[in-house]
Amino acid sequence: TQPHNFSYLFDPRDPVETLGGQNQPFDLNGPYDQRPIENRSDVVLFESDVLTEAYETVGRIWGHLFVTSNCTDTDFTVKLTDVYPDGRSMLITDGSLTVRSRNGYTVEDLMKGNQTEVYELWVDCWSTAYTFAPGHKIRVAISSSNYPRYGLNPNTGATLAENYLNYN
């Protein structure tokens, strides 16, 4: 089977906003409905069929991505949600990875930005213990921002300090 290709155009001047999650310093923390931000053109959704029986997940959740980019650096965000029969998409857990740090945070490894090199990424979404009920669906949303939970990446390869100064 050939892999499917999905793409989106990320504009750091218009980031996907944080809506719920493990955002203790922010006002909107907890399991918020993600529908208001899932319909954006810079969010790619993957969804299971309707579950016919309960599905339990316990432990560390990882987003395993194979990506290309026309930038030398970008972020990839992963959100796991529970889609209720009424359509609500309730956040379970999420994570983000700055691609330059894919081989560890002490090494900066920029991408070539040629859209031909494929990079394998593991996005850490931390741990959870959750049971998806029958009649629900499992959804995964991929994007390049979840701001302000994670800082903005201008996709230029600038240092993280420069990124902060340019977008704050």
C-alpha positions as CSV (number, residue, x, y, z in Angstrom):
1,T,0.0,0.0,0.0
2,Q,1.3,3.4,-0.9
3,P,1.4,6.0,1.9
4,H,-1.1,8.9,1.6
5,N,0.3,12.4,1.3
6,F,-1.4,15.2,3.2
7,S,-0.3,18.8,3.2
8,Y,-1.1,22.2,4.7
9,L,0.4,25.7,4.6
10,F,1.4,27.0,8.0
11,D,1.5,30.8,8.5
12,P,3.2,31.7,11.9
13,R,1.3,35.1,11.8
14,D,-1.9,33.1,12.1
15,P,-1.2,30.2,14.5
16,V,-3.7,27.5,15.6
17,E,-4.7,28.7,19.1
18,T,-4.5,26.6,22.2
19,L,-7.9,25.5,23.3
20,G,-7.8,23.5,26.5
21,G,-5.2,20.9,27.5
22,Q,-2.6,20.7,30.2
23,N,-2.2,24.5,30.3
24,Q,-2.0,25.3,33.9
25,P,-0.9,28.9,33.6
26,F,-3.7,29.6,31.0
27,D,-7.4,30.3,31.6
28,L,-8.6,27.6,29.1
29,N,-7.2,24.4,30.6
30,G,-8.8,21.0,30.6
31,P,-10.7,18.9,28.0
32,Y,-12.2,21.6,25.7
33,D,-14.1,20.9,22.5
34,Q,-11.6,21.3,19.6
35,R,-14.1,21.8,16.8
36,P,-13.6,25.6,16.6
37,I,-9.9,25.0,15.5
38,E,-10.2,21.7,13.7
39,N,-11.8,23.2,10.6
40,R,-8.8,25.3,9.8
41,S,-6.9,24.6,6.5
42,D,-3.6,24.2,8.5
43,V,-5.0,21.3,10.5
44,V,-5.1,17.7,9.2
45,L,-7.5,15.3,10.8
46,F,-7.4,11.5,11.0
47,E,-10.4,9.7,12.5
48,S,-11.4,6.1,13.3
49,D,-14.6,4.5,12.4
50,V,-17.3,4.6,15.0
51,L,-16.2,2.3,17.8
52,T,-18.4,-0.7,18.4
53,E,-16.9,-1.5,21.7
54,A,-14.9,0.4,24.4
55,Y,-11.3,1.1,23.6
56,E,-8.9,1.6,26.5
57,T,-5.6,3.4,26.1
58,V,-3.2,3.6,29.1
59,G,0.4,4.9,29.0
60,R,2.6,7.1,26.9
61,I,1.1,8.4,23.7
62,W,3.4,9.2,20.7
63,G,2.6,10.7,17.3
64,H,4.7,8.9,14.7
65,L,5.1,11.1,11.7
66,F,7.0,11.1,8.4
67,V,7.2,14.6,7.1
68,T,8.8,16.9,4.5
69,S,8.9,20.6,4.5
70,N,10.0,23.6,2.4
71,C,11.4,25.2,5.6
72,T,14.6,24.6,7.5
73,D,12.7,24.3,10.8
74,T,9.1,24.0,11.9
75,D,7.0,22.4,14.6
76,F,4.6,19.5,14.4
77,T,1.8,19.3,16.9
78,V,-0.4,16.2,17.6
79,K,-3.7,16.2,19.5
80,L,-5.7,13.1,20.5
81,T,-9.4,13.7,20.9
82,D,-12.6,11.7,21.7
83,V,-15.3,12.5,19.2
84,Y,-18.7,12.1,20.8
85,P,-21.8,11.0,18.9
86,D,-23.0,14.6,18.9
87,G,-19.8,15.7,17.2
88,R,-17.9,17.2,20.1
89,S,-14.1,16.6,19.8
90,M,-12.9,16.6,23.3
91,L,-9.1,16.9,23.9
92,I,-7.5,14.0,25.7
93,T,-3.8,14.9,25.3
94,D,-1.4,16.7,23.0
95,G,2.2,17.3,22.2
96,S,4.6,19.3,20.0
97,L,8.0,18.8,18.5
98,T,10.4,21.4,17.1
99,V,11.9,19.6,14.2
100,R,15.4,21.0,14.8
101,S,15.3,19.1,18.1
102,R,14.2,15.8,16.8
103,N,17.5,14.2,17.7
104,G,17.6,15.8,21.2
105,Y,17.5,19.2,22.7
106,T,21.3,19.6,22.9
107,V,21.7,19.2,19.1
108,E,20.2,21.5,16.5
109,D,19.6,19.6,13.3
110,L,17.9,21.8,10.7
111,M,16.0,20.3,7.7
112,K,17.1,20.8,4.2
113,G,13.9,22.6,3.2
114,N,13.8,20.9,-0.2
115,Q,10.5,18.9,0.2
116,T,12.2,15.8,-1.0
117,E,13.9,14.7,2.3
118,V,11.6,12.7,4.5
119,Y,12.1,13.1,8.3
120,E,10.8,10.6,10.8
121,L,9.4,12.3,13.9
122,W,8.2,11.1,17.3
123,V,6.0,13.7,19.0
124,D,5.6,13.0,22.7
125,C,2.0,13.5,23.8
126,W,2.7,12.5,27.4
127,S,0.7,9.8,29.3
128,T,-3.0,9.2,29.7
129,A,-5.4,6.6,30.9
130,Y,-8.6,6.9,28.9
131,T,-11.5,4.7,27.7
132,F,-13.2,5.7,24.4
133,A,-16.9,4.6,24.7
134,P,-18.8,2.6,22.0
135,G,-20.4,5.0,19.6
136,H,-17.5,7.4,19.8
137,K,-14.6,7.9,17.4
138,I,-10.8,8.5,18.0
139,R,-9.4,11.6,16.2
140,V,-5.9,12.8,15.7
141,A,-5.2,16.4,14.6
142,I,-1.8,17.4,13.1
143,S,-0.7,21.0,12.7
144,S,2.4,23.2,13.2
145,S,1.2,25.3,16.1
146,N,-0.7,25.2,19.4
147,Y,-0.1,28.8,20.6
148,P,0.5,30.0,23.3
149,R,0.9,26.5,24.9
150,Y,3.9,26.1,22.7
151,G,5.9,29.0,21.4
152,L,5.7,30.1,17.7
153,N,8.2,28.8,15.2
154,P,8.6,31.2,12.3
155,N,10.0,28.3,10.2
156,T,13.2,30.3,9.2
157,G,15.8,28.4,11.2
158,A,16.4,31.4,13.5
159,T,17.5,30.5,17.0
160,L,14.9,30.0,19.6
161,A,15.8,33.3,21.3
162,E,15.3,35.1,17.9
163,N,12.0,33.3,17.4
164,Y,10.8,34.6,20.8
165,L,11.9,38.2,20.1
166,N,10.3,38.3,16.7
167,Y,6.9,37.0,17.8
168,N,6.4,38.6,21.3
